[in-house]
Amino acid sequence: MGKEKFYITTTLPYVNAHPHVGFAMEIIEADVLARFNRNLGREVFFNTGTDEHGLKLFRKAGELKIDVQDYVNQQAENFKKMKEVLDLSWDNFIRTTDEHHVLAAQEFWKRCEASGDIYTKIYKVKYCIGCELEKTDSELIEGRCPLHPNVKLEIIEEENHFFRFSKYQQPLLDLYEKNPDFVLPKNRLKEIRNFVAGGLEDFSISRLKEKMPWGIEVPGSGEHVMYVWFDALVNYVSAIGWPTDMEKFDSLWPVVQLAGKDNLRQQSAMWQSMLMSAGIAPSKQIFINGFITVDGQKMSKSVGNVIAPAEMVEKFGIDGTRYLLLSGGNFGEDMDITWQRLTEKYNADLANGLGNLVSRIIKLSSSLPVNEGANTENPQAIKNPLAVEFPDYVNKMEFGKALECVWCIVHEDNKFIEDNKPWELARTDQQKFAEVMEKLLADLNLIVEMLAAFLPKTAYKIKTALEAKTIEPLFQRIKV
């Protein structure tokens, strides 16, 4: 038997803007799950990429007076750079303008059409170009989209192709009932179940080419292109070979998906019904994130509070940034950040907490006899209940709680050092000193194991320091 396989994907960010810390958090979380599963010996396929069709991009390229393909090429590079900026380990970066994806999207359309789920009708709707989604009056606040209040709604009236979403109300409800962990956190599963139970309306999946030519052409039609959402969602299957390499596809599918809460409907209802229509099994699991807000406000260019991942890395380093985004809140809830709070947490947890502990243990270990070393088989460390809880938290993507397990050990060991004063024991009681150091070194090895997926560079530095018994400062204090 081959290795157990694990397929994980982020949503594909739309390339109309530069990467911000909201997407950075999502892709770092996916990276943690990918690394964690690799460390368990599984064969991992980690997918991300860019969403490159739609009206916003077509208009933006027009404003800049450049070819739209050239525009999305430039924008995609900004997201590719995230691999180095955030020390990410993705295996695949798909672009929805890739030739294979285009062909897969057209085949997916044909499968849905063959199922009787695509038809045409005249379409008149209020449309938010910010979301690239139609809006009902009940979704609007004072006539505006709550996610893009500064963007005027447009009225679209034309003949479109529609997908029979209404047909899949009961199959979706059955899916949620049979798989209580299909959407996490559970409040998001309840939200999407209530939405579906309230009745589904068929949605438009094409645009007239004469009005919006920037999209994948609908098979058999020279007049329509696919609606951007229909095309982009197909990346989850096209990224792993569908429909031309079914051996690869069958070995990896179904997928674990990460998404923001503004994607709940598209990922856990629209996409799942499309999969059913095309004769493909549903996704495996969907994790829904909250938003990152800055000083209580949602990030936006108009407010001027957008934080770029590179800005955080410049101030806190790669692992500092990863830690702050992973530990800042409860899974699925919105996380409000300020530069001051980030700096205070960095100093408290990393510089004064983990950095201080590692420095003390490594320095003290240099006083051990040559034949003494880090005993990773210390039962006290291996049976640590925090280490037992840790993988369960990781698998549920409750990364804040998983990191709390690590930092409980860090705090306990810093207190253990203060209580036992091993620097004095080194002079007065060598046996007791060896016992104290055995626990501390075993705990530090345990911390390395637990941090390997979260802070990979830091874990490697600590592991190297344990072998060499010397270390450069891990985290320097930063002025608030």
Residue pairs with C-beta under 8 A, 6 or more apart in sequence:
2 43
3 41
3 42
3 43
4 41
4 42
4 43
5 42
5 43
5 44
5 45
5 251
5 252
6 34
6 37
6 42
6 43
6 44
6 45
6 256
7 44
7 45
7 47
7 240
7 252
7 253
7 254
7 255
7 256
7 284
8 30
8 33
8 34
8 37
8 44
8 45
8 46
8 47
8 255
8 256
8 257
8 258
9 30
9 46
9 47
9 48
9 235
9 236
9 239
9 255
9 256
9 257
9 258
10 23
10 26
10 27
10 30
10 47
10 48
10 257
10 258
10 259
11 26
11 51
11 257
11 258
11 259
11 260
11 263
11 267
12 48
12 49
12 50
12 51
12 94
12 96
12 232
12 235
13 19
13 23
13 50
13 51
13 79
14 50
14 51
14 54
14 56
14 57
14 132
15 50
15 51
15 52
15 57
15 72
15 75
15 76
15 78
15 79
16 56
16 57
16 60
16 75
17 301
17 306
18 78
18 308
19 78
19 79
19 82
19 308
19 309
20 299
20 306
20 307
20 308
20 309
21 292
21 299
21 307
21 308
21 309
21 312
21 325
21 337
22 260
22 291
22 292
22 299
24 82
24 86
24 309
24 312
24 321
24 325
25 289
25 292
25 325
25 326
25 335
26 258
26 259
26 260
26 289
27 48
27 82
27 86
27 88
27 90
28 86
28 88
28 322
28 325
28 326
29 258
29 287
29 289
29 326
29 397
29 399
30 46
30 48
30 90
30 258
31 46
31 86
31 87
31 88
31 89
31 90
31 453
32 326
32 394
32 399
32 453
32 454
33 256
33 394
33 397
33 453
34 44
34 46
34 89
34 90
34 91
35 89
35 452
35 453
35 456
36 391
36 394
36 453
37 44
38 44
38 89
39 452
39 453
44 91
45 91
45 92
45 240
45 252
46 89
46 90
46 91
46 92
47 90
47 91
47 92
47 94
47 235
47 236
47 239
47 240
47 255
48 79
48 90
48 92
48 93
48 94
49 79
49 92
49 93
49 94
49 95
49 96
49 235
49 239
50 72
50 75
50 76
50 79
50 93
50 94
50 95
50 96
51 96
51 228
51 232
51 235
52 72
52 75
52 76
52 95
52 96
52 97
53 96
53 97
53 214
53 215
53 216
53 225
53 226
53 228
53 231
53 232
54 132
54 214
54 215
54 228
55 129
55 132
55 207
55 212
55 214
55 228
56 129
56 130
56 132
57 68
57 71
57 72
57 214
58 68
58 212
58 213
58 214
59 129
60 71
61 67
61 68
61 70
61 71
61 72
61 214
62 68
64 71
68 214
69 97
72 95
72 97
76 95
79 93
80 93
82 88
82 309
83 90
83 93
85 309
85 310
85 313
85 318
86 309
86 313
86 318
86 321
86 322
87 318
87 319
87 322
87 456
87 457
92 239
94 101
94 235
94 238
94 239
95 101
96 102
96 105
96 216
96 231
96 232
96 235
98 238
100 238
100 244
101 234
101 235
101 238
101 239
102 216
103 244
104 234
104 237
104 238
104 242
104 243
104 244
105 216
105 226
105 230
105 231
105 234
105 238
106 216
106 217
106 218
106 219
107 243
108 234
108 237
108 243
108 274
108 278
109 118
109 218
109 219
109 226
109 230
110 219
111 277
111 278
111 279
112 118
112 163
112 274
112 277
112 278
113 219
115 277
115 278
115 279
116 164
117 163
117 164
117 167
117 277
118 161
118 162
118 163
118 164
118 205
119 161
119 162
119 164
120 159
120 160
120 161
120 162
121 159
121 160
121 162
122 157
122 158
122 159
122 160
123 156
123 157
123 158
123 159
123 160
123 162
123 204
124 155
124 156
124 157
125 134
125 135
125 155
125 156
125 204
126 134
126 135
126 136
126 137
126 140
126 153
126 154
126 155
127 133
127 134
127 135
127 153
127 154
127 155
127 156
128 134
128 135
128 145
128 147
128 148
128 151
128 153
128 154
129 148
129 151
129 154
130 145
130 147
130 148
130 151
131 145
131 147
131 148
131 262
132 228
132 229
133 229
134 156
134 203
134 204
135 145
135 153
139 145
139 146
140 146
140 153
141 149
143 153
144 151
144 152
144 153
145 151
145 153
147 262
147 298
150 300
150 302
158 207
158 208
158 211
159 208
160 204
160 205
160 206
160 207
160 208
160 224
160 227
161 204
161 205
161 206
161 218
161 224
162 202
162 203
162 204
162 205
163 202
163 203
163 204
163 205
163 230
163 273
163 274
163 277
164 202
164 277
165 200
165 201
165 202
165 203
165 269
165 270
165 273
166 199
166 200
166 201
166 202
167 273
168 200
168 272
168 273
168 276
168 277
169 196
169 197
169 199
169 200
171 273
171 276
172 196
172 200
172 269
172 272
172 273
173 193
173 196
173 197
175 182
175 272
175 282
176 182
176 183
176 189
176 192
176 193
176 196
180 186
180 189
181 285
182 189
182 268
182 282
182 283
182 285
182 286
183 189
183 192
183 264
183 268
183 285
183 286
183 288
184 285
184 286
184 287
184 288
184 331
184 332
184 396
184 397
185 288
185 331
185 332
187 332
188 261
188 264
188 268
188 288
188 332
189 268
191 264
192 264
192 265
192 268
192 269
195 265
195 269
196 269
200 269
203 270
204 227
205 226
205 227
205 229
205 230
206 218
206 221
206 224
206 225
206 226
206 227
206 230
207 215
207 224
207 225
207 226
207 227
208 223
208 224
209 215
209 217
209 222
209 223
209 224
209 225
210 223
212 225
213 225
214 225
215 225
215 226
215 227
215 228
215 231
216 225
216 226
216 231
217 224
217 225
217 226
218 224
218 225
218 226
229 266
229 270
230 274
233 266
233 267
233 270
233 271
233 274
236 255
236 257
236 271
236 283
237 243
237 249
237 253
237 275
237 280
240 248
240 249
240 252
240 253
240 255
241 247
241 248
241 249
242 249
242 253
242 280
243 249
253 280
253 281
254 281
254 282
254 283
254 284
255 283
255 284
256 283
256 284
256 285
256 286
256 287
257 267
257 283
257 285
257 286
257 287
258 286
258 287
258 289
258 397
259 266
259 267
259 286
259 287
259 288
259 289
260 288
260 289
260 290
260 291
261 288
261 289
261 290
261 291
261 332
262 291
263 288
264 288
267 283
267 286
267 288
268 286
268 288
271 283
272 282
272 283
275 281
275 282
275 283
276 282
287 331
287 397
288 332
289 331
289 332
290 329
290 332
290 333
290 334
290 335
291 298
291 299
291 334
291 335
292 299
292 325
292 334
292 335
292 336
292 337
293 299
293 334
293 335
293 336
293 337
294 305
294 307
294 336
294 337
294 338
295 305
295 336
295 338
296 336
297 303
297 305
299 305
299 306
299 307
300 306
307 337
309 321
312 320
312 321
312 324
312 325
312 342
313 320
313 321
315 339
315 343
315 478
316 324
316 342
316 346
316 478
317 475
318 457
319 455
319 456
319 457
319 458
320 346
320 350
320 475
322 454
322 455
323 346
323 349
323 350
323 403
323 454
323 455
324 337
324 342
324 345
324 346
326 399
326 400
326 403
326 454
327 345
327 349
327 399
327 400
327 403
327 404
328 335
328 337
328 345
328 400
329 335
329 400
330 398
330 400
330 401
331 396
331 397
331 398
331 399
331 400
331 401
340 480
343 478
343 479
343 480
344 480
346 475
346 478
347 477
347 478
347 480
349 407
350 474
350 475
351 475
351 476
351 477
351 478
352 477
353 407
353 410
353 411
353 414
354 407
354 410
354 447
354 458
354 474
354 475
355 473
355 474
355 475
356 414
357 410
357 413
357 414
357 417
357 444
358 444
358 462
358 465
358 471
358 474
359 471
359 473
359 474
360 414
360 417
361 413
361 417
361 437
361 440
361 441
361 444
362 465
362 466
362 469
362 470
362 471
364 422
364 423
364 426
364 437
364 440
365 374
365 437
365 441
365 466
365 469
366 469
366 470
367 426
367 433
368 433
368 434
368 437
369 434
372 434
372 437
372 438
373 441
374 441
374 442
374 444
374 445
374 466
375 438
375 441
375 442
376 382
376 442
376 445
376 446
377 442
378 438
378 439
378 441
378 442
378 443
380 439
380 442
381 387
381 439
381 442
381 443
381 445
381 446
382 442
382 446
384 409
384 443
384 446
386 405
386 406
386 408
386 409
387 405
387 446
387 450
389 401
389 405
390 402
390 405
390 406
390 450
393 399
393 401
393 402
393 405
394 402
394 453
399 454
402 450
402 454
403 454
405 450
406 447
406 450
406 451
406 454
409 443
409 446
409 447
410 447
413 440
413 443
413 444
416 436
416 439
416 440
417 440
420 432
420 436
422 433
422 436
422 437
422 440
425 432
425 433
425 436
426 433
441 466
444 462
444 466
445 466
447 462
448 459
448 462
448 463
448 466
449 459
451 458
451 459
451 462
452 459
458 474
461 471
461 472
461 474
462 471
462 474
465 471
